[in-house]
Amino acid sequence: MNRIIDVHAHLADMQNLDQVIERAGEAGVSEIVAVGMTLKSNERTLQIAEEYKNGAVRIVPALGLHPWDLEEDSIQPTIAQIRENVGKACGIGEVGLDYWLKDVKHSETKKNMQREAFRGVLALARQNDKPVTIHSRGAWEDCFNLVVDSRVKRAIFHWFSGPVELLRRIIECGFYVSATPAVGYSREHRAAILETPLENLLLETDSPVKYGSLESEPRHVIVTLEEVSKLKGMDPHKISAAATENSLALYGSTV
């Protein structure tokens, strides 16, 4: 198996990290992009990257401001934290919008708050030339437009399950789309990954998300690879080689 990178895992939310990372290495995972979501998880993500910096599996941190549980008074402190530590991060993420949240769906005030936070981190990414990992559930068009308006050069539309017509515009911009184990069963995600060229494809787990009976961890990026291979009818070595090349182009020397 080729070198393989899990470009999206929430290591700050996982227990027994020694064993988790050891199993990832045994599965052939060479790097894990550990993504943050909040002040607390960003801090823990940075700690994890430092703790495992000499390990067999490389852990690289990305610092985020997630739309879930977003509070007005958390936005600027988190942006300040990211700005202070941006030199230690391979990217900005997980960030974005989520209009399907129950308390957000019918609240323009909360949607505006999400957009304010997203604009803030996009500006920070552009200023520091960092790639952005984007959560876009139920807000695909707004996420895309804000990214384009921000003039961010590199973006990952994580676990994309939005309209294929919008996906084509994402691809035209040279942005990336990451597949998760949900490509094995999610009709919308399958349609998106089927449409995504290898040149724009990344592999991830979003662990510790549970996919059916699968309690995911970074080693399960192999499951993602296998499902993408079956969906596209392509050799998994070809897919993993392309995805790794894309990861290296996206993150450069930080992975």
C-alpha positions as CSV (number, residue, x, y, z in Angstrom):
1,M,0.0,0.0,0.0
2,N,1.2,3.5,-0.8
3,R,1.7,6.1,1.9
4,I,-1.7,7.3,3.0
5,I,-2.7,10.4,4.9
6,D,-5.9,10.9,7.0
7,V,-6.5,14.6,6.3
8,H,-9.3,15.0,9.0
9,A,-9.4,13.4,12.4
10,H,-10.5,14.9,15.8
11,L,-7.8,13.4,18.0
12,A,-8.7,15.8,20.8
13,D,-12.0,13.9,21.1
14,M,-10.4,10.4,21.3
15,Q,-9.3,8.2,24.2
16,N,-6.3,5.9,24.3
17,L,-4.3,7.9,21.8
18,D,-1.2,5.7,22.1
19,Q,-3.1,2.7,20.8
20,V,-5.1,4.7,18.3
21,I,-2.0,6.1,16.7
22,E,-0.1,2.8,16.9
23,R,-3.0,1.1,15.0
24,A,-3.0,3.8,12.4
25,G,0.7,3.2,11.8
26,E,0.2,-0.5,11.5
27,A,-2.5,0.2,8.9
28,G,-0.1,2.2,6.8
29,V,-1.1,5.7,7.8
30,S,1.9,8.0,7.7
31,E,0.3,11.3,8.7
32,I,-2.8,12.5,10.5
33,V,-4.1,16.0,10.2
34,A,-5.7,16.6,13.7
35,V,-8.4,19.3,13.4
36,G,-9.6,21.5,16.2
37,M,-13.1,23.0,16.7
38,T,-13.0,25.2,19.7
39,L,-10.6,27.0,22.0
40,K,-10.3,23.9,24.2
41,S,-9.9,21.4,21.4
42,N,-7.5,23.6,19.5
43,E,-5.3,23.8,22.6
44,R,-5.5,20.0,23.1
45,T,-4.7,19.5,19.4
46,L,-1.6,21.5,19.7
47,Q,-0.6,19.5,22.7
48,I,-1.1,16.2,20.9
49,A,1.0,17.3,18.0
50,E,3.8,18.2,20.4
51,E,3.5,15.0,22.4
52,Y,3.7,12.8,19.3
53,K,6.2,14.8,17.3
54,N,8.8,12.1,17.4
55,G,6.4,9.2,16.7
56,A,6.2,6.9,13.7
57,V,3.0,8.5,12.6
58,R,3.3,12.3,12.1
59,I,0.5,14.4,13.7
60,V,0.0,17.9,12.3
61,P,-2.5,20.3,13.8
62,A,-5.1,22.4,12.1
63,L,-6.9,25.0,14.3
64,G,-10.6,25.6,13.9
65,L,-13.8,27.5,14.8
66,H,-16.7,25.1,14.2
67,P,-20.2,26.3,13.7
68,W,-21.6,23.8,16.3
69,D,-22.2,25.3,19.7
70,L,-20.9,28.6,18.4
71,E,-21.4,31.5,20.8
72,E,-20.9,35.2,20.1
73,D,-18.4,35.7,22.8
74,S,-16.3,32.7,21.6
75,I,-15.6,34.0,18.1
76,Q,-12.9,36.6,18.6
77,P,-11.0,34.7,21.4
78,T,-10.8,31.7,19.1
79,I,-9.7,33.7,16.1
80,A,-7.1,35.3,18.4
81,Q,-5.9,31.9,19.5
82,I,-5.6,30.7,15.9
83,R,-3.8,33.8,14.9
84,E,-1.3,33.4,17.8
85,N,-0.6,29.8,16.9
86,V,-1.0,29.8,13.1
87,G,2.6,29.2,12.5
88,K,2.3,25.8,14.3
89,A,-0.6,24.8,12.1
90,C,-0.7,23.1,8.7
91,G,-4.1,24.7,8.1
92,I,-7.3,26.3,9.4
93,G,-10.1,24.0,10.2
94,E,-12.6,22.7,11.0
95,V,-14.5,25.9,10.1
96,G,-17.6,26.7,8.1
97,L,-21.4,26.8,8.3
98,D,-24.2,24.5,9.3
99,Y,-27.8,25.6,8.6
100,W,-29.3,22.2,9.6
101,L,-28.8,22.7,13.3
102,K,-32.2,22.9,15.0
103,D,-31.6,26.3,16.6
104,V,-30.1,27.7,13.4
105,K,-32.4,26.5,10.7
106,H,-35.0,29.2,11.2
107,S,-32.8,31.9,12.8
108,E,-31.2,34.5,10.5
109,T,-29.4,35.9,13.6
110,K,-27.6,32.6,14.2
111,K,-26.8,32.2,10.5
112,N,-25.3,35.7,10.5
113,M,-23.2,34.8,13.5
114,Q,-21.9,31.7,11.7
115,R,-21.1,33.7,8.7
116,E,-19.3,36.4,10.8
117,A,-17.1,33.7,12.4
118,F,-16.4,32.0,9.0
119,R,-15.4,35.3,7.4
120,G,-13.0,35.9,10.2
121,V,-11.2,32.6,9.9
122,L,-11.2,32.8,6.1
123,A,-9.5,36.2,6.3
124,L,-6.9,34.8,8.7
125,A,-6.3,31.9,6.3
126,R,-5.8,34.2,3.3
127,Q,-3.5,36.5,5.3
128,N,-1.3,33.5,6.3
129,D,-1.7,31.5,3.1
130,K,-3.1,28.5,4.9
131,P,-5.5,25.9,3.5
132,V,-9.0,25.8,5.0
133,T,-11.0,22.7,5.9
134,I,-14.7,23.5,5.5
135,H,-17.9,22.1,7.1
136,S,-20.7,23.0,4.8
137,R,-23.8,21.0,5.9
138,G,-27.0,22.6,4.6
139,A,-25.1,25.7,3.7
140,W,-23.1,24.6,0.6
141,E,-23.8,27.6,-1.6
142,D,-23.0,30.2,1.1
143,C,-19.8,28.3,2.1
144,F,-18.6,28.3,-1.5
145,N,-19.5,31.9,-2.1
146,L,-17.7,33.1,1.1
147,V,-14.6,31.1,0.2
148,V,-14.5,32.6,-3.3
149,D,-15.1,36.1,-1.9
150,S,-12.3,35.6,0.6
151,R,-9.8,34.8,-2.1
152,V,-8.5,31.9,-0.2
153,K,-6.3,29.8,-2.5
154,R,-6.6,26.3,-1.0
155,A,-9.7,24.8,0.4
156,I,-11.1,21.3,1.3
157,F,-14.8,20.8,1.2
158,H,-14.9,18.1,3.9
159,W,-17.4,15.2,3.6
160,F,-19.2,17.1,0.8
161,S,-22.8,15.9,0.3
162,G,-24.2,19.0,-1.5
163,P,-25.5,19.5,-5.0
164,V,-23.3,18.0,-7.8
165,E,-23.8,21.2,-9.8
166,L,-22.1,23.2,-7.0
167,L,-19.4,20.5,-6.7
168,R,-18.5,21.1,-10.3
169,R,-17.8,24.8,-9.5
170,I,-15.8,23.7,-6.5
171,I,-13.6,21.6,-8.8
172,E,-13.3,24.3,-11.4
173,C,-11.8,26.5,-8.7
174,G,-9.2,23.9,-8.0
175,F,-10.5,23.1,-4.5
176,Y,-10.4,19.7,-2.9
177,V,-13.2,17.3,-1.7
178,S,-12.5,14.8,1.0
179,A,-14.2,11.3,1.2
180,T,-15.1,9.7,4.5
181,P,-16.3,6.1,5.2
182,A,-19.8,7.4,4.6
183,V,-19.0,7.0,0.9
184,G,-20.0,3.3,1.4
185,Y,-23.7,4.2,2.0
186,S,-24.6,7.9,1.7
187,R,-26.3,8.5,-1.6
188,E,-25.3,12.2,-1.6
189,H,-21.7,11.7,-0.6
190,R,-21.3,8.9,-3.1
191,A,-22.6,11.1,-5.9
192,A,-20.1,13.8,-4.9
193,I,-17.1,11.5,-4.7
194,L,-18.0,9.8,-8.0
195,E,-18.0,13.2,-9.6
196,T,-14.7,14.3,-8.0
197,P,-11.6,13.8,-10.2
198,L,-8.6,12.1,-8.6
199,E,-6.8,15.4,-8.9
200,N,-9.2,16.9,-6.4
201,L,-9.7,14.0,-4.0
202,L,-8.6,13.6,-0.4
203,L,-9.2,10.8,2.1
204,E,-10.3,11.2,5.7
205,T,-12.1,9.6,8.6
206,D,-13.6,12.5,10.6
207,S,-12.9,10.1,13.5
208,P,-14.3,9.4,16.1
209,V,-17.5,9.7,14.0
210,K,-19.5,6.4,14.1
211,Y,-20.5,5.1,10.7
212,G,-23.1,2.4,11.3
213,S,-21.3,-0.1,13.5
214,L,-17.9,1.3,12.7
215,E,-16.5,3.4,15.5
216,S,-13.9,5.2,13.4
217,E,-10.3,6.1,14.1
218,P,-7.5,7.2,11.7
219,R,-6.7,3.6,10.7
220,H,-10.1,3.5,9.1
221,V,-8.9,5.8,6.3
222,I,-8.2,2.5,4.7
223,V,-12.0,1.8,4.7
224,T,-12.5,5.2,3.0
225,L,-10.0,4.2,0.4
226,E,-11.6,0.8,-0.2
227,E,-15.1,2.3,-0.6
228,V,-13.8,5.0,-3.0
229,S,-12.0,2.3,-5.0
230,K,-15.2,0.2,-5.3
231,L,-17.3,3.3,-6.1
232,K,-15.0,4.5,-8.9
233,G,-14.0,1.0,-10.1
234,M,-10.3,1.9,-9.8
235,D,-7.2,0.3,-8.2
236,P,-6.8,1.5,-4.6
237,H,-3.1,2.0,-5.1
238,K,-3.8,4.5,-7.8
239,I,-6.4,6.3,-5.6
240,S,-4.1,6.4,-2.5
241,A,-1.2,7.6,-4.6
242,A,-3.3,10.5,-6.0
243,A,-4.8,11.4,-2.7
244,T,-1.4,11.5,-1.0
245,E,0.0,13.6,-3.8
246,N,-2.9,16.0,-3.4
247,S,-2.3,16.2,0.4
248,L,1.3,17.1,-0.1
249,A,0.4,19.7,-2.7
250,L,-2.2,21.2,-0.3
251,Y,-0.1,21.2,2.8
252,G,3.4,21.3,1.4
253,S,6.3,20.6,3.8
254,T,4.0,20.7,6.9
255,V,3.0,17.0,6.3
